[in-house]
Amino acid sequence: MLKSRTEIEQSYDTFKHTIHADRSYMRADHQLQGWMFINFIALMMHYRIYAMLKSKGMQRKHSPGDVLVHLKRVNRLKVGDEWQISEIPKKSRIIIDGLVIPIM
């Protein structure tokens, strides 16, 4: 029972400090519900990335936040009539290859 409480406290800490979802500034109920839904999805994605890092043995070197920062550097560009992926930085490529994330 104590272990589950620790996991819940860790989720709240992630929710507040990593996702920065401790203040809403919403004025209407439907806005608050949408805000909570998006933050819940963000929390699920955070733990999914963490599980991927843990399964590949990369959690000591990278955090879910690091993965998101590096994935932000991957862009798709429209050149003429075709969509192409821009050049991927080396550190981002290492993370993408290590986690086996399909790009394209």
C-alpha positions as CSV (number, residue, x, y, z in Angstrom):
1,M,0.0,0.0,0.0
2,L,2.9,2.4,0.8
3,K,4.4,1.7,-2.6
4,S,1.3,2.7,-4.4
5,R,1.2,5.9,-2.4
6,T,4.7,6.7,-3.4
7,E,3.8,6.2,-7.1
8,I,0.8,8.5,-6.7
9,E,3.0,11.2,-5.1
10,Q,5.6,10.8,-7.9
11,S,2.8,11.3,-10.4
12,Y,1.7,14.5,-8.7
13,D,5.3,15.7,-8.7
14,T,5.6,15.0,-12.4
15,F,2.3,16.7,-13.0
16,K,3.4,19.8,-11.2
17,H,7.0,20.2,-12.0
18,T,7.5,18.5,-15.4
19,I,4.2,19.2,-17.1
20,H,3.7,22.5,-15.2
21,A,0.0,21.8,-14.7
22,D,-0.4,23.1,-11.2
23,R,-2.2,26.2,-12.2
24,S,-5.1,26.3,-14.6
25,Y,-6.3,29.9,-15.0
26,M,-9.5,28.5,-16.5
27,R,-12.8,30.4,-16.0
28,A,-15.5,28.0,-17.2
29,D,-16.1,24.3,-16.3
30,H,-15.8,23.1,-19.9
31,Q,-12.4,24.9,-20.2
32,L,-11.2,23.3,-17.0
33,Q,-12.3,19.8,-18.2
34,G,-10.5,20.3,-21.5
35,W,-7.4,21.5,-19.7
36,M,-7.4,18.5,-17.4
37,F,-7.9,16.1,-20.3
38,I,-4.9,17.5,-22.2
39,N,-2.8,17.4,-19.0
40,F,-3.9,13.8,-18.3
41,I,-2.8,12.8,-21.9
42,A,0.5,14.6,-21.3
43,L,1.0,12.7,-18.1
44,M,0.3,9.4,-19.8
45,M,2.7,10.2,-22.6
46,H,5.4,11.1,-20.0
47,Y,5.1,7.7,-18.4
48,R,5.0,5.9,-21.7
49,I,8.3,7.6,-22.7
50,Y,9.7,6.7,-19.3
51,A,8.7,3.1,-19.8
52,M,10.4,3.1,-23.2
53,L,13.6,4.5,-21.7
54,K,13.5,2.0,-18.9
55,S,12.9,-1.0,-21.3
56,K,15.9,0.0,-23.4
57,G,18.1,0.8,-20.3
58,M,18.4,4.5,-21.2
59,Q,16.7,6.0,-18.1
60,R,20.0,6.7,-16.4
61,K,21.2,8.8,-19.3
62,H,18.0,10.5,-20.5
63,S,14.8,11.7,-19.0
64,P,11.4,11.9,-20.8
65,G,11.9,15.7,-20.9
66,D,15.2,15.1,-22.7
67,V,13.5,12.9,-25.3
68,L,10.9,15.6,-25.9
69,V,13.5,18.3,-26.3
70,H,15.4,16.2,-28.8
71,L,12.3,15.2,-30.8
72,K,11.3,18.8,-31.1
73,R,14.3,19.3,-33.3
74,V,12.9,16.9,-36.0
75,N,10.9,18.8,-38.5
76,R,9.0,18.0,-41.7
77,L,9.4,20.5,-44.5
78,K,7.4,20.8,-47.7
79,V,9.8,21.1,-50.6
80,G,7.9,21.6,-53.8
81,D,5.1,19.1,-53.7
82,E,6.8,16.6,-51.4
83,W,7.2,16.5,-47.6
84,Q,10.7,15.7,-46.4
85,I,12.3,15.3,-43.0
86,S,14.9,17.9,-42.1
87,E,18.4,17.0,-41.0
88,I,18.2,15.3,-37.6
89,P,20.9,16.3,-35.1
90,K,23.3,13.6,-33.9
91,K,22.1,13.5,-30.3
92,S,18.5,13.4,-31.5
93,R,19.4,10.5,-33.9
94,I,21.0,8.6,-31.0
95,I,17.9,8.8,-28.9
96,I,15.6,8.0,-31.9
97,D,17.7,4.9,-32.8
98,G,18.0,3.8,-29.2
99,L,14.3,3.9,-28.5
100,V,13.5,2.6,-32.0
101,I,11.1,5.4,-32.8
102,P,9.9,5.2,-36.4
103,I,10.4,8.6,-38.1
104,M,8.4,8.6,-41.3
